[in-house]
């Protein structure tokens, strides 16, 4: 939830967020609808949320938001957890 609030990204843009999108500048990705490049610059709060996400599991993983096996959540899976 914090990640969504700090970035303004929607679920469809957060779920496919990968480690490769995390650059020195910030979060560098293409938007879901317009496919335009978006860079969300780092600030202390955003950096903290990302750091906490990766502290949850020490497993090697591709996605920022993932299950225990490091696999990306589906929209339904995320809704189930949220409920």
N, C-alpha and C positions, 0 to 999 in steps of 0.2 A: 504494500500500500504506500509506504514512504517513497518508493521508487517512482510510482505513478504521480504522486503529489509533487515531487521535486523536479520531474522531467516534463510533466504535462502529456506524457505518452499514454496511449490507450492500451488495453489488454492485447489487442492484435499486434501492437508494435513492441510491447514488452516481452511477450512470450518467445519470439524468435531472437531476442537480444543475446548475442554471443560474446565471448571473451575478445574476439577479434575486433569488435566494435569499440572496445575500450582503448583509447589512444592517449598519448601524452596531453593532447588538447582537451579531451573529454570523451563523451559518447558520440561516436561518428557513425551515422547510419543513414539509410534511405527511409523516407516516410512511407507508410503503408499505402496511402491513397494516391499521393502525387508522385511517388518515387523520386523525390528530390532529396538531395543531400542535406542532412541536418546534423549540426554539431552542438551538443549541449555541453557547455564548458563546466569544468570541475569547480565545485565549491566545497567547503569542508563538510557540509551535510550530505551532499551527493556522494562524495568520496567515502564517508562513513557508512552509508547504506550499502554501497558496493562491497566495501571491505567486510562488513558483517555478513553479506550474502555468501561470500567465499569462505568465511570462517565457519559457517554452519557445517560444511563437509570438506574434508581434506582430499576427497577423491578428485582425480583429474576429470575435468568436465568442460564441455564446450559452451553450455548455456548458463546465463546468469541466474535465471529462475528455472530450477530443475528439481526432479525428484531425487530420491536417495541413490538411484542408479546413475544419476547424471543425465538423464533423458529429459527432454523438453516436455513441459506440461501441455496438455491440450486445453482448450477453453473449458470444456466440460469438467476435466480433472481439476482445474483451478477453481471453478465454481463449487465443486464438491468440497474441496478443502475450505473454501471461504464460508460455506454454509455450516 
